Amino acid sequence: MTTHLEIDGTLLQEALVLGEHYTEKAVIEEALREYVQRRKQLKILELFGEIEYDQDYDYKQQRQQG
């Protein structure tokens, strides 16, 4: 997909150096991957306290049966 964006050149250059990327496209793709990963992590954190756990569950017993 082709998209035309105006991006801060200084910021892009800094990302190129820090990420050790060779192309601007690689920097942008990596930034998007990190953004998506972070948003997924935040969604998981939102579930904290929402899931009910069985207090009697014994994970060690499951290991011994195998």
Secondary structure by P-SEA (a helix, b strand, c coil): cbbbbbccaaaaaaaaaaaccccaaaaaaaaaaaaaaaaaaaaaaaacccccccccccaaaaaaac
